[in-house]
Amino acid sequence: MAALVPPLAPHGDQLMTLDELVAFGESLGDAARAVLPCVITLAGDLGTGKTTFTRAIGHGFGVLEPVTSPTFALVHEYRAEGDERLFHLDLYRIKGPYELANIGWEELLTERAVLIIEWPDRAGDLIPPDALAIALAHVVADESRRRVTW
């Protein structure tokens, strides 16, 4: 995943407006095309913008259809330009890693695709060690911004 972030900034902590968050997601999605397979995890409380960020990654990756939250389906699959694929997982409703077999976890990890995982803590140690971990948080003093950490 090193190719997704600037080599001189492997870790970051920034406050972003919604527009900046979307621009960052789109650039991340564009960069992901060159480093498939790619796993990105998104942690953060409800309402911090995980699905908005995923939608932006999808747009940058070339997904043409609307990207929606898979909260009840757990996994959504999207086709992008060039027949590339993006999988969006929302693990909020699972109780632990033992439930991942039910959604085809092992198969998903072998796909030449972008895999975006919301609520990665539910997967425990099964998250690949080279996944790009991004956390989103509310900014108490400014609700128009999010703290984005990677």
MDAnalysis code that builds the backbone (N, CA, C; Angstrom):
import MDAnalysis as mda
import numpy as np

u = mda.Universe.empty(450, n_residues=150, atom_resindex=np.repeat(np.arange(150), 3), trajectory=True)
u.add_TopologyAttr("name", ["N", "CA", "C"] * 150)
u.add_TopologyAttr("resid", np.arange(1, 151))
u.add_TopologyAttr("resname", ["MET", "ALA", "ALA", "LEU", "VAL", "PRO", "PRO", "LEU", "ALA", "PRO", "HIS", "GLY", "ASP", "GLN", "LEU", "MET", "THR", "LEU", "ASP", "GLU", "LEU", "VAL", "ALA", "PHE", "GLY", "GLU", "SER", "LEU", "GLY", "ASP", "ALA", "ALA", "ARG", "ALA", "VAL", "LEU", "PRO", "CYS", "VAL", "ILE", "THR", "LEU", "ALA", "GLY", "ASP", "LEU", "GLY", "THR", "GLY", "LYS", "THR", "THR", "PHE", "THR", "ARG", "ALA", "ILE", "GLY", "HIS", "GLY", "PHE", "GLY", "VAL", "LEU", "GLU", "PRO", "VAL", "THR", "SER", "PRO", "THR", "PHE", "ALA", "LEU", "VAL", "HIS", "GLU", "TYR", "ARG", "ALA", "GLU", "GLY", "ASP", "GLU", "ARG", "LEU", "PHE", "HIS", "LEU", "ASP", "LEU", "TYR", "ARG", "ILE", "LYS", "GLY", "PRO", "TYR", "GLU", "LEU", "ALA", "ASN", "ILE", "GLY", "TRP", "GLU", "GLU", "LEU", "LEU", "THR", "GLU", "ARG", "ALA", "VAL", "LEU", "ILE", "ILE", "GLU", "TRP", "PRO", "ASP", "ARG", "ALA", "GLY", "ASP", "LEU", "ILE", "PRO", "PRO", "ASP", "ALA", "LEU", "ALA", "ILE", "ALA", "LEU", "ALA", "HIS", "VAL", "VAL", "ALA", "ASP", "GLU", "SER", "ARG", "ARG", "ARG", "VAL", "THR", "TRP"])
u.atoms.positions = np.array([
    [0.810, -1.196, 0.000],
    [0.000, 0.000, 0.000],
    [0.849, 1.254, 0.000],
    [2.142, 1.125, 0.124],
    [3.007, 2.301, 0.190],
    [2.797, 3.223, -1.000],
    [2.434, 2.696, -2.155],
    [2.262, 3.520, -3.352],
    [1.043, 4.434, -3.264],
    [0.147, 4.194, -2.327],
    [-1.047, 5.021, -2.208],
    [-0.812, 6.311, -1.444],
    [0.233, 6.364, -0.643],
    [0.512, 7.567, 0.131],
    [1.880, 8.100, -0.272],
    [2.075, 9.392, -0.163],
    [3.377, 9.950, -0.553],
    [4.510, 9.333, 0.259],
    [5.641, 9.007, -0.371],
    [6.733, 8.349, 0.340],
    [7.286, 9.162, 1.506],
    [7.199, 10.478, 1.425],
    [7.699, 11.305, 2.519],
    [6.642, 11.573, 3.586],
    [5.445, 11.040, 3.377],
    [4.363, 11.223, 4.352],
    [3.598, 9.920, 4.537],
    [4.274, 8.858, 5.023],
    [3.590, 7.577, 5.171],
    [2.485, 7.604, 6.221],
    [2.514, 8.616, 7.081],
    [1.467, 8.781, 8.089],
    [1.016, 10.231, 8.049],
    [-0.241, 10.440, 8.291],
    [-0.744, 11.802, 8.264],
    [-1.884, 11.993, 9.239],
    [-2.125, 13.246, 9.569],
    [-3.212, 13.627, 10.465],
    [-3.647, 15.019, 10.026],
    [-4.803, 15.081, 9.363],
    [-5.248, 16.353, 8.816],
    [-6.703, 16.608, 9.142],
    [-7.049, 17.882, 9.248],
    [-8.444, 18.291, 9.328],
    [-8.888, 18.616, 7.915],
    [-10.033, 18.056, 7.497],
    [-10.510, 18.251, 6.132],
    [-11.977, 18.639, 6.126],
    [-12.320, 19.545, 5.201],
    [-13.719, 19.837, 4.927],
    [-14.280, 18.659, 4.113],
    [-15.572, 18.637, 3.902],
    [-16.174, 17.593, 3.081],
    [-15.585, 17.607, 1.673],
    [-15.422, 18.788, 1.098],
    [-14.843, 18.881, -0.254],
    [-13.420, 18.331, -0.284],
    [-12.634, 18.628, 0.738],
    [-11.263, 18.124, 0.805],
    [-11.238, 16.615, 1.003],
    [-12.174, 16.106, 1.814],
    [-12.273, 14.660, 2.040],
    [-12.606, 13.942, 0.732],
    [-13.546, 14.498, -0.017],
    [-13.927, 13.914, -1.303],
    [-12.750, 13.961, -2.274],
    [-12.047, 15.079, -2.341],
    [-10.890, 15.187, -3.245],
    [-9.808, 14.181, -2.860],
    [-9.563, 14.023, -1.568],
    [-8.579, 13.053, -1.095],
    [-9.007, 11.635, -1.482],
    [-10.285, 11.313, -1.287],
    [-10.792, 9.994, -1.661],
    [-10.668, 9.727, -3.152],
    [-11.000, 10.727, -3.967],
    [-10.897, 10.553, -5.421],
    [-9.452, 10.314, -5.841],
    [-8.511, 11.041, -5.257],
    [-7.105, 10.835, -5.618],
    [-6.613, 9.479, -5.138],
    [-7.099, 9.030, -4.004],
    [-6.744, 7.702, -3.499],
    [-7.291, 6.622, -4.431],
    [-8.528, 6.778, -4.885],
    [-9.117, 5.822, -5.818],
    [-8.365, 5.762, -7.130],
    [-7.946, 6.912, -7.626],
    [-7.174, 6.954, -8.865],
    [-5.832, 6.244, -8.685],
    [-5.166, 6.496, -7.562],
    [-3.863, 5.870, -7.292],
    [-4.004, 4.359, -7.100],
    [-5.132, 3.916, -6.581],
    [-5.338, 2.483, -6.315],
    [-5.321, 1.649, -7.589],
    [-5.670, 2.237, -8.722],
    [-5.679, 1.492, -9.989],
    [-4.314, 0.896, -10.293],
    [-3.250, 1.533, -9.819],
    [-1.891, 1.090, -10.131],
    [-1.333, 0.085, -9.131],
    [-2.058, -0.178, -8.042],
    [-1.495, -1.051, -7.001],
    [-2.442, -2.187, -6.596],
    [-3.217, -2.677, -7.548],
    [-4.155, -3.761, -7.246],
    [-3.408, -5.065, -6.973],
    [-3.860, -5.878, -6.057],
    [-4.991, -5.668, -5.155],
    [-4.651, -4.655, -4.067],
    [-5.690, -4.040, -3.528],
    [-5.516, -2.947, -2.577],
    [-6.592, -3.045, -1.500],
    [-6.173, -3.040, -0.232],
    [-7.118, -3.073, 0.879],
    [-6.999, -1.765, 1.651],
    [-8.142, -1.097, 1.824],
    [-8.211, 0.154, 2.577],
    [-9.219, -0.059, 3.699],
    [-8.817, 0.226, 4.933],
    [-9.760, 0.117, 6.047],
    [-10.159, 1.516, 6.495],
    [-11.429, 1.644, 6.866],
    [-11.964, 2.922, 7.327],
    [-12.593, 2.743, 8.701],
    [-11.992, 3.370, 9.687],
    [-12.525, 3.333, 11.046],
    [-13.106, 4.699, 11.380],
    [-14.082, 4.706, 12.265],
    [-14.663, 5.970, 12.706],
    [-16.079, 5.764, 13.186],
    [-16.531, 6.658, 14.028],
    [-17.884, 6.583, 14.555],
    [-18.916, 6.754, 13.444],
    [-20.154, 6.451, 13.771],
    [-21.252, 6.685, 12.835],
    [-21.284, 8.160, 12.452],
    [-21.488, 8.420, 11.178],
    [-21.635, 9.787, 10.707],
    [-20.344, 10.548, 10.475],
    [-19.212, 9.874, 10.508],
    [-17.941, 10.585, 10.281],
    [-17.609, 10.720, 8.801],
    [-18.326, 10.017, 7.932],
    [-18.100, 10.173, 6.496],
    [-17.452, 8.980, 5.820],
    [-17.516, 7.814, 6.442],
    [-16.881, 6.623, 5.846],
    [-17.485, 6.282, 4.491],
    [-18.800, 6.309, 4.390],
    [-19.436, 5.970, 3.109],
    [-19.217, 7.092, 2.092],
    [-19.235, 8.340, 2.521],
    [-18.933, 9.458, 1.623],
    [-17.522, 9.316, 1.076],
    [-16.578, 8.967, 1.934],
    [-15.187, 8.776, 1.525],
    [-15.081, 7.595, 0.560],
    [-15.796, 6.508, 0.853],
    [-15.798, 5.338, -0.027],
    [-16.365, 5.704, -1.396],
    [-17.434, 6.483, -1.409],
    [-18.036, 6.934, -2.672],
    [-17.002, 7.710, -3.491],
    [-16.224, 8.561, -2.836],
    [-15.193, 9.348, -3.522],
    [-14.074, 8.450, -4.043],
    [-13.655, 7.456, -3.250],
    [-12.645, 6.507, -3.713],
    [-13.161, 5.790, -4.958],
    [-14.417, 5.349, -4.897],
    [-15.026, 4.669, -6.042],
    [-15.046, 5.548, -7.278],
    [-15.397, 6.805, -7.108],
    [-15.425, 7.724, -8.246],
    [-14.031, 7.865, -8.846],
    [-13.028, 8.046, -8.000],
    [-11.655, 8.155, -8.490],
    [-11.151, 6.879, -9.138],
    [-11.668, 5.758, -8.685],
    [-11.281, 4.449, -9.220],
    [-11.977, 4.157, -10.552],
    [-13.039, 4.899, -10.838],
    [-13.741, 4.715, -12.108],
    [-15.080, 4.021, -12.007],
    [-15.620, 3.884, -10.789],
    [-16.949, 3.293, -10.615],
    [-17.974, 4.301, -11.123],
    [-18.864, 3.852, -11.996],
    [-19.829, 4.754, -12.604],
    [-21.196, 4.736, -11.927],
    [-21.504, 3.663, -11.211],
    [-22.802, 3.572, -10.550],
    [-22.727, 4.171, -9.148],
    [-23.869, 4.483, -8.549],
    [-23.856, 5.053, -7.201],
    [-23.298, 4.058, -6.175],
    [-22.397, 4.530, -5.324],
    [-21.842, 3.709, -4.243],
    [-22.675, 3.988, -3.003],
    [-23.236, 2.925, -2.438],
    [-24.106, 3.058, -1.273],
    [-23.571, 2.217, -0.118],
    [-24.119, 2.454, 1.052],
    [-23.673, 1.730, 2.235],
    [-24.192, 0.292, 2.234],
    [-23.303, -0.674, 2.442],
    [-23.742, -2.075, 2.497],
    [-24.059, -2.540, 3.920],
    [-24.593, -1.657, 4.760],
    [-24.814, -1.985, 6.163],
    [-25.592, -3.276, 6.340],
    [-26.636, -3.495, 5.557],
    [-27.446, -4.700, 5.740],
    [-26.987, -5.842, 4.844],
    [-26.439, -5.534, 3.675],
    [-25.966, -6.582, 2.765],
    [-24.554, -7.039, 3.132],
    [-23.823, -6.241, 3.886],
    [-22.438, -6.455, 4.314],
    [-21.410, -6.220, 3.208],
    [-21.708, -6.621, 1.953],
    [-20.754, -6.444, 0.861],
    [-21.494, -5.941, -0.380],
    [-20.957, -4.893, -0.987],
    [-21.412, -4.454, -2.303],
    [-20.235, -4.555, -3.262],
    [-20.517, -5.010, -4.470],
    [-19.496, -5.100, -5.510],
    [-19.826, -4.104, -6.609],
    [-18.806, -3.389, -7.074],
    [-18.970, -2.401, -8.130],
    [-17.969, -2.666, -9.244],
    [-18.395, -2.433, -10.471],
    [-17.512, -2.514, -11.636],
    [-17.032, -1.116, -11.951],
    [-15.769, -1.034, -12.324],
    [-15.178, 0.243, -12.714],
    [-14.740, 0.159, -14.167],
    [-14.306, 1.278, -14.683],
    [-13.782, 1.319, -16.047],
    [-12.679, 0.275, -16.187],
    [-12.599, -0.348, -17.357],
    [-11.579, -1.368, -17.583],
    [-11.905, -2.685, -16.910],
    [-13.144, -2.857, -16.485],
    [-13.629, -4.072, -15.831],
    [-12.937, -4.360, -14.494],
    [-12.345, -3.329, -13.885],
    [-11.795, -3.486, -12.541],
    [-12.960, -3.544, -11.558],
    [-12.685, -4.067, -10.356],
    [-13.760, -4.184, -9.367],
    [-13.377, -3.537, -8.045],
    [-14.398, -3.040, -7.373],
    [-14.266, -2.479, -6.041],
    [-15.293, -3.171, -5.161],
    [-14.850, -3.665, -4.007],
    [-15.737, -4.280, -3.031],
    [-15.803, -3.362, -1.817],
    [-17.002, -3.067, -1.362],
    [-17.225, -2.210, -0.203],
    [-17.871, -3.068, 0.878],
    [-17.160, -3.253, 1.973],
    [-17.642, -4.073, 3.084],
    [-17.961, -3.196, 4.277],
    [-19.084, -3.447, 4.916],
    [-19.450, -2.774, 6.154],
    [-19.628, -3.867, 7.200],
    [-18.666, -3.976, 8.099],
    [-18.660, -5.065, 9.086],
    [-19.350, -4.695, 10.388],
    [-20.052, -3.571, 10.419],
    [-20.692, -3.087, 11.649],
    [-21.588, -4.136, 12.298],
    [-22.296, -4.896, 11.502],
    [-23.289, -5.832, 12.041],
    [-22.741, -7.218, 12.376],
    [-21.461, -7.468, 12.108],
    [-20.945, -8.783, 12.484],
    [-20.388, -8.726, 13.908],
    [-20.363, -9.874, 14.560],
    [-19.920, -9.929, 15.953],
    [-18.418, -10.172, 16.084],
    [-17.818, -10.800, 15.093],
    [-16.391, -11.075, 15.183],
    [-15.862, -11.731, 13.934],
    [-14.559, -11.979, 13.901],
    [-13.905, -12.535, 12.715],
    [-14.479, -13.884, 12.269],
    [-14.998, -14.657, 13.206],
    [-15.528, -15.977, 12.864],
    [-16.704, -15.896, 11.889],
    [-17.343, -14.749, 11.761],
    [-18.466, -14.592, 10.838],
    [-18.032, -14.223, 9.419],
    [-16.759, -13.937, 9.212],
    [-16.299, -13.478, 7.898],
    [-16.377, -14.555, 6.822],
    [-16.285, -15.805, 7.203],
    [-16.382, -16.885, 6.213],
    [-17.728, -16.830, 5.490],
    [-18.764, -16.346, 6.181],
    [-20.102, -16.276, 5.590],
    [-20.202, -15.281, 4.440],
    [-19.261, -14.347, 4.354],
    [-19.311, -13.357, 3.273],
    [-18.221, -13.596, 2.237],
    [-17.522, -14.727, 2.327],
    [-16.492, -15.051, 1.347],
    [-15.199, -14.283, 1.555],
    [-14.842, -14.046, 2.807],
    [-13.664, -13.250, 3.163],
    [-12.397, -13.697, 2.441],
    [-12.095, -14.984, 2.516],
    [-10.853, -15.482, 1.909],
    [-10.834, -15.225, 0.403],
    [-11.961, -15.417, -0.255],
    [-12.034, -15.175, -1.690],
    [-11.867, -13.690, -2.008],
    [-12.487, -12.833, -1.200],
    [-12.371, -11.393, -1.429],
    [-10.917, -10.934, -1.338],
    [-10.168, -11.505, -0.402],
    [-8.771, -11.097, -0.227],
    [-7.878, -11.538, -1.385],
    [-8.339, -12.477, -2.197],
    [-7.530, -12.933, -3.329],
    [-7.898, -12.223, -4.634],
    [-8.932, -11.400, -4.604],
    [-9.372, -10.681, -5.807],
    [-8.388, -9.587, -6.188],
    [-8.217, -9.375, -7.486],
    [-7.432, -8.238, -7.983],
    [-8.397, -7.057, -8.053],
    [-8.570, -6.421, -6.897],
    [-9.597, -5.398, -6.761],
    [-9.231, -4.461, -5.618],
    [-10.017, -3.402, -5.486],
    [-9.944, -2.553, -4.299],
    [-10.961, -3.107, -3.311],
    [-10.530, -3.286, -2.096],
    [-11.385, -3.762, -1.006],
    [-11.414, -2.672, 0.045],
    [-12.576, -2.063, 0.267],
    [-12.716, -1.024, 1.290],
    [-13.535, -1.614, 2.430],
    [-12.976, -1.567, 3.624],
    [-13.587, -2.221, 4.771],
    [-13.908, -1.189, 5.848],
    [-15.207, -0.976, 6.081],
    [-15.646, -0.142, 7.201],
    [-15.760, -1.012, 8.440],
    [-15.478, -0.447, 9.599],
    [-15.500, -1.149, 10.887],
    [-14.512, -2.325, 10.880],
    [-13.239, -2.067, 10.524],
    [-12.255, -3.150, 10.423],
    [-11.952, -3.849, 11.735],
    [-12.240, -3.201, 12.864],
    [-11.987, -3.841, 14.157],
    [-12.774, -5.142, 14.303],
    [-13.901, -5.260, 13.597],
    [-14.725, -6.479, 13.670],
    [-14.014, -7.677, 13.027],
    [-13.025, -7.414, 12.167],
    [-12.288, -8.494, 11.496],
    [-11.078, -8.955, 12.307],
    [-10.751, -8.245, 13.360],
    [-9.628, -8.632, 14.214],
    [-8.321, -8.731, 13.447],
    [-7.611, -9.814, 13.669],
    [-6.294, -10.023, 13.055],
    [-6.362, -10.474, 11.601],
    [-7.558, -10.579, 11.028],
    [-7.685, -11.051, 9.653],
    [-7.491, -9.956, 8.604],
    [-7.338, -8.716, 9.054],
    [-7.035, -7.629, 8.119],
    [-5.599, -7.822, 7.643],
    [-5.347, -7.776, 6.331],
    [-3.973, -7.934, 5.835],
    [-3.044, -6.875, 6.445],
    [-1.824, -7.261, 6.769],
    [-0.905, -6.318, 7.418],
    [-0.515, -5.125, 6.543],
    [-0.645, -5.251, 5.229],
    [-0.275, -4.134, 4.353],
    [-1.468, -3.250, 3.976],
    [-2.605, -3.432, 4.644],
    [-3.777, -2.596, 4.369],
    [-3.483, -1.144, 4.756],
    [-4.050, -0.222, 3.993],
    [-3.952, 1.191, 4.324],
    [-5.058, 1.505, 5.320],
    [-4.702, 1.810, 6.551],
    [-5.670, 2.090, 7.614],
    [-5.916, 3.590, 7.708],
    [-7.175, 3.976, 7.556],
    [-7.565, 5.379, 7.642],
    [-8.645, 5.494, 8.712],
    [-8.505, 6.495, 9.569],
    [-9.503, 6.757, 10.605],
    [-10.111, 8.138, 10.371],
    [-11.418, 8.221, 10.518],
    [-12.147, 9.479, 10.402],
    [-12.767, 9.796, 11.755],
    [-12.719, 11.061, 12.150],
    [-13.295, 11.451, 13.440],
    [-13.974, 12.810, 13.312],
    [-15.016, 12.992, 14.118],
    [-15.674, 14.292, 14.211],
    [-14.706, 15.286, 14.842],
    [-14.808, 16.556, 14.456],
    [-14.064, 17.632, 15.088],
    [-15.074, 18.409, 15.925],
    [-14.950, 18.304, 17.227],
    [-15.945, 18.885, 18.141],
    [-16.133, 20.378, 17.909],
    [-15.058, 21.095, 17.730],
    [-15.143, 22.547, 17.593],
    [-15.613, 22.994, 16.210],
    [-15.668, 22.053, 15.236],
    [-16.025, 22.440, 13.862],
    [-16.674, 21.245, 13.158],
    [-17.982, 21.179, 13.207],
    [-18.715, 20.050, 12.612],
    [-18.590, 19.973, 11.096],
    [-18.069, 21.027, 10.458],
    [-17.913, 21.004, 9.005],
    [-16.623, 20.304, 8.584],
    [-15.817, 19.881, 9.559],
    [-14.540, 19.224, 9.276],
    [-14.491, 17.834, 9.903],
    [-13.588, 17.017, 9.332],
    [-13.293, 15.694, 9.892],
    [-11.793, 15.586, 10.098],
    [-11.391, 14.900, 11.147],
    [-9.983, 14.575, 11.340],
    [-9.737, 13.283, 10.584],
    [-8.770, 13.300, 9.680],
    [-8.433, 12.140, 8.866],
    [-7.012, 11.735, 9.227],
    [-6.873, 10.497, 9.685],
    [-5.574, 9.987, 10.129],
    [-5.262, 8.721, 9.357],
    [-4.014, 8.595, 8.908],
    [-3.565, 7.373, 8.242],
    [-2.166, 7.052, 8.663],
])
